[in-house]
């Protein structure tokens, strides 16, 4: 206390405090910068479902031949020949299960009556907050939910849990791994594309690997225009451009650009999207034209029956992922999470990756003068 008060005989704020009548200085404001973006839930097209299990049909076209066989696979019809009738293929039926998402809250009447900072009504504030959290629950479920993973049903009191368990859908991560074990009619050219490096040392992400995933999806007919990554891999993709080299923006001579938001691959333009819920070691590529969310019960907020001096609310909705073509999904698992570094004139180790070699192999720029720096 001696550091703050020179003369203890003088009445100070320390002596009075809040108990003595000094008013607090509290802003009438609540700050919450927690991320609440939900690009999949907000961006995917919406359809309607009317049963607990949502079904749709997938078909494929007969391929005219194998290019490696050339003329051997060319179709010929002899003159004056009878028509033959091979068995026609049957369409493939896929399905997904409804998934219920719920958020609840209970605010006492006394709390609603007191004067609060930043909010005019505690109940309305909590409802608005819960709505954002509900949307984030849906977003996470659209990515990671698995119908085969069952959790213990929460059932307080003496009520009996459902014998069918808790309904759960397959999210995009699981749908990309659907095989004939899940649907016996789902042939390889209709399945999602997964490159799994989790059983070996991590795999570095580079343009060759990214184009390899592009090629595998393209061969199945998908035009995956969106790439979804977390911050670590986004920074790694930004280094595809001459690894750490910066470029001057034409619109602003004082602006340096060291980022890639649009990647122009051999298979078309791909947009690089940041997503906080994608794992740092994984990459998702999507053809959004064939991905949708099917709604069974639109989300709604209800005030529940009162049993005391409080107001209860429930926010609930049921839906499922409608992954119309699993081939529209591509994942890479087991990517390295470090950030390689190499400046145009610096071959020292990166502070983020001390295990990198001290002298990366340089590549001389074709148009660079003799004394120009090399770029790894």
N, C-alpha and C positions, 0 to 999 in steps of 0.2 A: 504493500500500500504506500510505502514511502516513496516509491518511484513516481506516483501520480499526485500525491497531496503533499504540499510543502508545509502547510500549517494545519495541524489537526484541530485547532480551536475554531476554524472557520467551517461553517455549515456547507457541506459539499453535496454533489449528486450522489456520492457514495453513501453518505449518511441518510439521505432521503429515500432514494430508490423508488421502485414502483409502489411499495407499500406506503410510502409517505406522500404519494400523490403525483409523482412524475409520470407523465403520459408516455406510453411507448410510441415509437415511430415505426409503424408497420405499413408497408406498401399495400395498397388495395389491388394486388396483382399476384397471380400464381404463374410461375415459370415452369414449363414442362417441355423440354426439347427432345424427349424420347422419340425415336423414329416410329412412324406409324404408316409408312408407305406400303401399299399392297398391290403391286402391279399385276399379279396374276388374277386375283379376285376382282380387281377393278377393270382389268383390260380384256380378259377372255370373254367371248360372246356367251350369252345366257340362253338356255333352253329350259323346257319344263319336263319334269318326270312325274309319273302318277302311280308308281309302285316302289316297294322297298328296294327291289333290284331293277336297275335301269339297263336296258339292252339296246344295242344297235348292231347294224350289219356292216361288214367290211368285205370288199371284193377286190379282185386283182385281175390283170389282163394276162392272157397267154403270150409268152415271149416268142417272137418269130424264129429265133435261132441264137446260137452261140457265135459271136463274132470270131472267136478263135478257130472255129470249124469252117468258117467262110462258106464256100459254095456247097459244102456238104449239107448244110441246113436250109438251103433255099427251097421254098415250097414249089411243087410242081403238080399240075393236074393233067392227066393224060386225056387225049381226045377220045370221044366216044366211050367214056367210062361211067360206070354207075357211081352214084354218090355214096359215101360211107358216113356213118354217124357215130363218132366217138362219144363217150359219156361226157355230158356237160358238167362242169364243176358246180358245187353248191357254195353259196355265200357263207362266210364265216360270221358267227354270232358272238359278239363280245358283251360283257356286262360289267357293271360296277354297283356297289352297294351304297345305300343312302347313309349319310353321316350327319349326326345331330350335333350342333354347336350351341352352347348355352353360357351365358354370364348372368349372375344374380347379384343383388345387393339389398341392404336393409339399413335405412336411415331413421333414427329416432325422431319423434316429433319435437323433442327439446332441442336437438341439434339443428333442426330446420328453423326453430324460433329464434335462436341466438344470432347475434350479428357476427358474420364471418367476413374475413378479409379475402378479397379477390373474387368471391362468388356471391350472387344475390340469394341463391337457394342451394343448399348442400345436396339435396336430392337430385335436382336437375343437373348439377355438375357431375355427380357420380354416374348418372345415366349416360350423359354424353361421353364420359371417360370410358365407361363399359362398352359403349358402341364401338369405339375405336379398338379396344382390346378384342372384342368379338371378331372384327374384321381381320385382325392379326392372327387370331386362332385359325380362321378359315385359310388364310394365306399359308400358314405353316402346314396345315393338314393337306392342302392341295399339293404340297411338295413331298412330304415325308410319310403320310398315313399309309398303313398296310392293313388290309382286311384280315389277314391271318394273325395279326398281333392283337391279343385280347388282354385287357386290363380288368382287374377286379372291379365289379360294379359297385359304386358307392350307394349304399342303401341303409340309411340310419333307421334305428328302431327295429320293429319286428316285420317289416315288409320283406317280401320274397323277391330276390333278383330274377331277371328274365332268364329263362332256360336257354334262350338263343344267344345270350351274351350281349355285348355292346356292339351295335352296328358300326362298321367302319369301312371306309372306302379305300381303294388303292390310289395313292397319290402318283404324281408324275415319275418319281424316282422308282417306284415299284412297277408302274405300268411299262416303263422302258425295258424292264427285265422280264416281261411276260414272254413265255415260250409255249411250246406244245404241251408242256406239263400243266399249264394253266388253261389253255384252250387248244384242243387237239387239232383244230382247223387253222391255227395261226402259223402259217408257214414262215420260213426264215426271212423272205423278202417283205413280209408284212410286220415283222417284229421291230421293236426299237433297237437302237444301236448303242452298245455299251462297251467302252474300252476300260478295262479294270486292271489297274496296276497296284492294287492294295496288297497283293501277296508278294511283291518284290520291292526292292528299293524304289523310292518315289521317282516318278517320271517328270522330267522337265517339260514344261509347256513351251512349245516353239511353233512357228508358222507351219512347219512340216506336219506336226501332230494335229494341229487345228485343221489343216486342209485334208488330212487323212480322215478325220471324222466327217468333214464336209463331203468327201467323196463317197464314203460308205452310205451316208444318208441320201445323197443325190442319186446313187445307183438304185435306191429303193423308191425314188420318186419324190422325196421330200425336198422342199426349197426352204431350208432353215435360215430365216433372215435375222434371227435374234440369238445372241449369245449372252448367257447370264452367269455372272461370276461375283465373288465377294471382292473386297478391296485389294487383297493381296494379289490375286491373279489379274485384276484389272491393271495394277501397276506393272505386272510382268508383261502383259500384252502391250502396254504402252512402250516397252523397251524393244518391241519388234522393229521399231523404226531406228535403225542404226545404233541400238543399244545405248541409250543415254544421250544421243545427239539431239539437240534442240533445233527448232526451225523458227524463223521469223514469220509471224502472221502478216499476210499481205494487207489486212484491214487495219493493222496497228503496228507501226514499225517498232514500237517499244514493247511489244508483247512477245514473249517467248512461249512456244508451244512444245510440250513434252508429253503428249497424251494421244491415245488413239480411241476415238469414240465410234468410228466407222471403219471396219476392216474390209478392204476390197480384196477378196480371195479369188482363187481361180474359178470358183463356182458362184460368183456374184457378190454383191455387197452385203455384209453382215454388220449389224449394229451391236456394239458392246454395251451391255446394260449392267449397272451395279445392282446387286441384290444382297441385303444384309443376311438373309436366311439361308443362302447357299453356302455350303461349307468351303473353307479356305482351300481345301485340297480337291475340290470338284468343280466341274464346268458343265453347264447345261446348255444345249442348243435346241431351239424349238422352231417348228413351222406352225405359227399360231392359227393358221387357217383351219387346221384339223384338231384344234383343242378348244374345249368349251366347258362351262360349268352348268350342270343341270339342277334347277331349283325345284324342290318339292314343296317346302313350306317357306315362303319368303320371310326374311328376318323381320321380327316385330318386337316391340317393347310393350310389356303388359304390367299393370299394377296388380299385385296379388292381394288376396283377401287379408284383411287386418285381423290379427289375433292379439294385439297389444297396442302400445303407444308408439308405433313405428310404421313406416311405409316401405313395403317390399316391392321390388321390381324384378322382372326376369326378361332377358333378351335371348331369343331363341330362333333358330332357323335350321332347316335341314336341306342338304344338297348332296351332290356327288360329282366327281370328275368325269366328264364325258370325253375320254381320250379316243376320238373317232378313228384315228390311225396311229397306232403305237410307233409306226415308222417315222412319225413327225417329231419324235423325242430322241435326243442323243445325249449321252452322259460320258464324262471321263472321270474315273475314280482314281485316287492315289497320286495326285499331282504334287510336286514339290511346293512347299509353302515359303521358301526363301526368296529373296529379291536379289537377283544377280545385278552386278554393277560394272559398268565399263564406260568411262567418259571418253570423249574424243581424243584427249591428250593425257589420260591418266590410266595406267595399268595396275594401280595399287589395289589391294584387297578392299572389298566392300565392307563398311562397318556392319552391314546386315548379314553378310555371309562370309565370315572369316575363313571358311573352309575352301573358298575358291582359289584356284591357282594364282600365283602372284603375277604371272605374265601370260595373259590370254593370247591366243594366236591372232595376230593382227591381219586385217584385210585392207590392202591399199586401195584407196579410191581411184578409179580409172582416170578421172580428170583432175586429180589433185597435183599441185606443184611438188617439186622434189622435197621441199622442206615442210610439207604439210603433215599434220598429225595423222596417225593411223587410227582407224576406228575398228574396234573388235566387233 
